[in-house]
């Protein structure tokens, strides 16, 4: 987000809610800032998703999130709601995957497997 906006990284990290709201409004889109907690805004509404764990900091988790959100969009879910729900599903499936794995390394594929199990 720092690169897209020209803001210093510290400014984005200090106020992710404000930054997401501001740029969603300015750009006329939904902004999702993935971090320790995820912030989603469409400029009018803002969602804060605290689910998840450090395993989502590894490569591939953003790709999984993109796939979840794209799947929701393809079913007609509005972008803001798709981003909020997708973030929540990613976070809760990462928590489920971590429960199974305990001390082994959490990979993006483990999150996908846990997500699939949640639908059953």
N, C-alpha and C positions, 0 to 999 in steps of 0.2 A: 504494500500500500504506500509505503514511503516513496518507492520509485514512481508509482503512478501519479502521486500528488505533489511530489517535490518536498513534502514535509519531512523533517528529521524523524528518524525511527523513534526516538524518545517521545516525541509529541504524539505519535500514533499509539504507542504503548501506554502513555499516561492518560489518554482519553479516547479509548477505542469506540465508546458509544457515541461521543460527539463527532468523531471523525467519520464513522459509518453513516450517521444521520446526515451530516453536512454534505458528503459526497454523493450519497444516494439521492438527495434532493437536487443537488447541482447537476448531476449527470442523468437524472430521470431513470434510475435503475434500482435494482436490489443489490446491496453491498453486503458481503459476508466476510468478516474478519475472523479467520481461524486462528485460535491460540489456546492458551491454557483454559480459557473460557471463550466461547464463540459468540460474536455479536453479529446480528443480522438486522439490517434496516432498509426500508423502502423510502425513507425520508419522512414518513408520517408515523409509522409504527416501528418499534424496535423490540427485538427478541434477544434474550441472553440465555445461552445454553451452557450449563456447567457440567453436563454429563461428559464422561470420557476419562482418559488417563494418559500418562506419559507415553504409552505405546503408540499413540496417534502422532507423535512427533517424528516417527520414522517415515522414510520414503514410501509412497504408495497410498497413504491414508487420504491425501487430498484427491487422488484419482478415484478412490472408492467413494468419497463424498460427492464428487462430480457425477459419478455414475448413478448414485442414489437420487440426487437432485434431478438429473436428466430424465431418469425413469419416471419420477413424479410429474415433471413438466409434460412428458409425453402422454400422461394420463389426464391432462387438463388442469392440474393443480397450478394455481397462480404462483408466479416466481417467489414472492415473499414467503408464502406459506410453504412452498417446496423447499426453500432454503432453511427455514426454521425446522420443519419436520425432518429433512435430510440430516441436519446437524444433530438433532436429537437421536435419530436412529443410529447414526454413526457412533455417537458417544455411548449409548446404551449397549450397542453390540460390542464395542471395545471393552466395556466393563464385563459383559458376559464372557467374552473370549479370555480376558485376564483371569476370571474365576476358574476357568477350565485349565488354563496353562500354568497357573500359579507362578512359578519362578522361571519358566522358559521364556525365551524371547517372543514378544508379540509381533506378528507380521500382519500386513494388510490382508493377506489371504485368511488369516484366523478371524479377522473382523468380518469378512464376507461370510465365512462359514457360520459365525454366531448370528449374523443378520438373517441368514437363511433359516436357521433354527427358530428364530423369534417368530417367523411367519407361520410356523406349523402349530 
